[in-house]
Structure formats: C-alpha cells, structure tokens
C-alpha cells in the first residue's frame, strides 16, 4: 500500500505539491490526469525518493520513504518507475539493459538474470531484439524495454510518468497495450497520463491534479461522466 | 643524404631513447589517468565551489611550462626534501600530475555529457551512486572523452621530450647526442621523427578502433 499524507513540495518559490493526501491499495490501478505543471509527475518521483519532499510523509508498505533511516536503494527495488524519456542505456544491448540491475542490485546469478530478462522482454514483445543495441530500436520499443527493465526487478508497484508523451502517435498504442496487459495481471500501478481513453479503460480510480492540488478523485465512470470540479470540467472539455 | 656515418649502434641508441620515451609516457599516462578520473569525478560531484581549491592546484600544473615544473620539482625533491630520487622518478611524477590536471578536465566534461535522465533511471532501479558511476556514467563518459584523451596521451608523449632536463635520456636527447657527434642534424631529426611516428601511430589508431567498436549505429 502506498500512503501519501499531506505532502508538500516546492521548487524554489513555486509550490508544486500543496498538501497531497492519497492512498493506493495493492492491486489498484490509479491514473493521474491534469494539465502541465500540475505536480503529477513530481508526485511520482517523490514516491520512490528521487525527489525530497518539504513536509508530510509517504509510506510504502509502512516504510517511510523520506526517513533518514530508510535504505532507498532497497526500497526502489520494490517500486519500478518508467519515465517519459525512455532512458535506454545506450552502451548495453537490450538484454544487458534488463540484466544489469538484476546482477548488481539484486545479486542474481547471470543465468537467473538472463532468464528473467528474456522472460520480461518476451512479455513486452521484444524477444527478437535481445542482442540489439537500443539505437536500433524505435521509441516505442525502447519504452517497452524500459518497462521490461523495471519489471525484471520484480517490483510490487509500478509508476508510469507520461510514458507515451514522447512517442510518435503510431507508437503510442503498443506501449499502452503493454500497460493494459500489466493492469489486467493485477500489478499495482500509478500512471500519469494524457491518454484519457486509456485512463477511462484501465483505472480503478482517476485523480485530477490542478496547480499542485488533487482536485478530484473518483472511479473513471464518475470522474469522466459527472465531473464536479469546475477546473476538471474545463480540462475535460479541452481534451475531448 | 644517404652517405651517413650513422651506425647500427647509433640506431640502437635511438631505439633505447624511444623506449625511454615510451616508458615515461606509459607510466605518466597510466597514473595521470587514474588520478584524473579521481579528480574529475570529485570535481563533478562536489560542484564548482567546493572544487575550487582543487581546480586551482590543477590549474597551476596546466599553466606553468612543463620545463619549469621539472626543474623546480627536481630541486625541491632532491635539495629541500633531501630525497635520493632518480631523475626518471621525478620526470614520471611531474608528468603524471601534469597529465592528471588535463585528464580531470576531460573526465569532468565527459561525465557532464551523460544525460541526467539516464542516471536517474539507473538510480530508480536501486543502483547506488557507485554502481551508477561504474556501470553507466563512466562508461558513457569514456565514449565522449576518448578523442580528447587520445589527444592528451599523444601530447604527453611529445611533451615527454622535456624530461631531458632532469637527466633522462629519451628519444630527442639521444638524437641530440648523435647530432653533436655526427653533425648530421637534418637526417637524424628525420629518423627521430620517424621513431616518434612509429610509437604514436598505434595510440592514434587505438582511438579510431575503440570509437568504431563503441558505436552501435
């Protein structure tokens, strides 16, 4: 379970998270929508401790992320994150990309790591590309590789930060299909996205962020069907 | 021009000089690179303000002519400290620091060229700072820094001619000895240049080879 309690965060004079309260249960798929600079991406990087927070606290399975005593490198193995930029390690093959952290962080044997990497790459449809370098892959393939790389660490939670925003339109579908597959397998996911159709289909709940505040959170039929927050109504009208 | 007094023994003298040049260069580039990586990573990591004192010292090595550094270091070590150290050791020490000063700049630039987002991705997989450095940042920085590093290594090889001042007989000094004796400066300098080329060329080619190997496009 991810518990976010009254989290505040500023970048200089700009407060990007103004007291966020949110709980994500095991097995839940939460999507986060909202305009740019609404704080939704920042929230994800705070959850796995890549960004510090100013006040409040975030608990992942009861462990406080920003407590000094917390071993972040260990906690992060539980929380996979995939970014807008796909971040393939360009000097490693696809297989090595997915094996590296397994070998170095989880100290798995080569055989074990390779088997897991092959399994995950197979899962995201990249079984043919194992020995290829990322520069030979399309953006969509690189993004699917990044997803496999995160999944290979056997995380309990997956965070997706606008993973389709940097892709050419014709490549968006294959990545969303991968996310749909994960959701159907019961992975706990928080997806920051601009894909409203996708949010409506896969989410258990959808949260709308506006200027650092979580303005509304509800199951998709309710949030999209009968939005109450005026900012959300404006936002939905503009995106349809 | 081909009517020369140069003997096989003289050629052996030149080859020995070339060997000395190669040894001094190899030692200096080896230790200079290790030190350069340490200094470069430190300078990158602590930021410009905290790195300022280190940068200042390294700048001294970069801005004072090598010849002066060699003479002063030799005097300092043998007279002030009273150590019984060979000119060879002094030469290697000074050249290593000189190399390190340039190399740290190359390393810092290389690390800066690695996209921050990649390092974030590495850390998000649970990799420690050290694992990120070892497996992501430095390998990628190496690819960026390689051409400059090759240039540095070739530069150090040629600069190593100055170590004659601390009584190390390397390639150029050997040539000068022969010039004094045989009075055939142009011919001997040509041979000397040829020797330099022969020992430099593999290093220059190494750069091309590695660049090709590392490009996956």
Interface residues (C-beta under 8 A of the other chain):
Chain A: X48 X50 X73 X74 X76 X77 X80 X81 X83 X85 X87 X89 X90 X91 X100 X101 X104 X105 X106 X133 X134 X135 X136 X146 X149 X150 X153
Chain B: X115 X117 X118 X120 X121 X122 X123 X124 X125 X126 X127 X128 X131 X135 X136 X139 X140 X143 X214 X216 X217
